[in-house]
Amino acid sequence: MTTTQPAPEDRDLPFNVFAKSCPSRVTLEHVTGRWGALTLGALYEGSLRFNELRRRVDGVSEKMLSQTLHALERDGLVHREAQLTNPPRVDYELTALGREVAEHLLALIRLLEDRMDTVIEARERYDAARGAR
């Protein structure tokens, strides 16, 4: 995953996620991607170790979770705490910014969960109108 830094002269400009070169677009992708949103939501409940988090975010591979955590840590949304024990222990928790972002994501998640009956009905109408299954 390669990211580019804005040129120094661009850093004084206001951020605009709709602009191709805006660094906020990359962070938005990290947050709203499938694994980013689920990881942030899972960590909202409290600090978790890697395997606990992997079990909580059902279906995520070890590689994808690792990449997601690195991206979220780099963006300042997740804090990684490594303890020099035997075996080593690594805990992940949300930063203050991560908690704020997760609150908004969880509101969206709850809205979608509450309205899934409406979504499923819309899908069925769409598929019926187009003869799809």
C-alpha positions in Angstrom: 0.0 0.0 0.0 1.8 3.1 -1.2 0.8 6.6 -0.1 2.1 9.9 -1.3 2.7 12.9 0.9 1.3 16.2 -0.2 3.9 18.7 -1.5 4.9 21.2 1.2 3.2 24.0 -0.6 -0.1 22.0 -0.6 -0.1 21.5 3.1 -1.5 25.0 3.8 -4.6 24.4 1.6 -7.8 23.3 3.2 -8.4 19.5 3.0 -11.0 18.4 0.4 -11.7 14.7 0.2 -13.1 15.1 -3.3 -9.8 16.3 -4.6 -7.7 13.5 -6.0 -4.5 14.5 -4.3 -6.0 15.3 -0.9 -4.5 13.1 1.9 -7.9 12.9 3.6 -9.0 10.7 0.8 -6.6 7.9 1.7 -7.7 8.1 5.4 -11.3 8.0 4.3 -10.5 4.8 2.4 -8.8 3.3 5.5 -11.8 4.2 7.7 -14.6 3.2 5.4 -13.1 0.1 3.8 -14.7 -3.1 5.0 -12.0 -4.1 7.4 -11.2 -0.6 8.6 -14.8 0.1 9.6 -15.2 -3.2 11.3 -11.8 -3.0 13.1 -12.6 0.5 14.4 -16.1 -0.7 15.5 -14.6 -3.7 17.3 -12.0 -1.7 19.1 -14.6 0.8 20.3 -15.6 -1.8 22.9 -12.1 -1.7 24.3 -8.5 -2.9 23.9 -8.0 -6.2 22.1 -5.1 -8.4 21.3 -4.5 -9.3 17.6 -6.2 -12.7 17.7 -9.1 -11.4 19.8 -9.6 -8.7 17.2 -9.4 -11.3 14.4 -12.1 -13.4 16.1 -14.3 -10.4 16.6 -14.0 -9.2 13.0 -15.2 -12.5 11.5 -13.8 -13.3 8.1 -10.8 -11.0 8.1 -7.5 -12.7 7.2 -4.4 -12.3 9.3 -2.7 -10.4 6.5 -5.7 -8.0 5.9 -6.1 -7.3 9.6 -2.4 -6.6 9.9 -2.5 -4.2 7.0 -5.6 -2.5 8.3 -4.1 -2.0 11.7 -0.9 -0.6 10.3 -2.9 1.9 8.2 -5.1 2.9 11.1 -2.1 3.3 13.4 -0.3 5.4 10.8 -3.4 7.6 10.5 -3.4 8.1 14.3 -6.7 6.2 14.9 -5.3 3.1 16.6 -2.6 2.8 19.2 -0.4 -0.4 19.3 1.0 -1.3 22.7 3.7 -4.0 22.6 4.7 -5.6 25.9 8.0 -7.3 26.2 6.7 -10.5 27.8 7.2 -14.1 26.9 5.3 -14.7 24.7 5.2 -11.1 23.5 1.8 -9.4 24.0 0.5 -6.7 21.7 -2.7 -4.8 22.4 -4.6 -2.5 20.1 -6.9 0.3 21.2 -8.4 3.4 19.8 -6.9 6.8 20.1 -9.1 9.8 21.0 -9.5 10.5 17.3 -10.1 6.8 16.6 -12.9 6.8 19.2 -14.5 9.9 17.7 -14.4 8.3 14.2 -15.7 5.0 15.5 -18.7 6.7 17.1 -19.8 8.0 13.8 -19.1 4.7 12.1 -21.1 2.8 14.7 -24.0 5.2 14.2 -24.0 4.4 10.5 -23.7 0.7 11.2 -26.7 0.8 13.6 -28.7 2.7 11.1 -28.0 0.2 8.4 -28.7 -2.8 10.7 -32.0 -1.2 11.8 -33.0 -0.6 8.2 -31.9 -3.8 6.6 -35.5 -4.9 6.1 -36.0 -1.9 3.9 -32.7 -2.6 2.0 -33.6 -6.2 1.4 -37.1 -5.2 0.1 -35.4 -2.7 -2.3 -33.0 -5.4 -3.5 -35.9 -7.8 -4.1 -37.8 -5.2 -6.1 -34.7 -4.3 -8.1 -34.0 -7.9 -8.9 -37.6 -8.7 -9.8 -37.8 -5.7 -12.1 -34.6 -6.9 -13.9 -35.3 -10.6 -13.8 -32.2 -11.3 -11.7 -31.9 -13.7 -8.8 
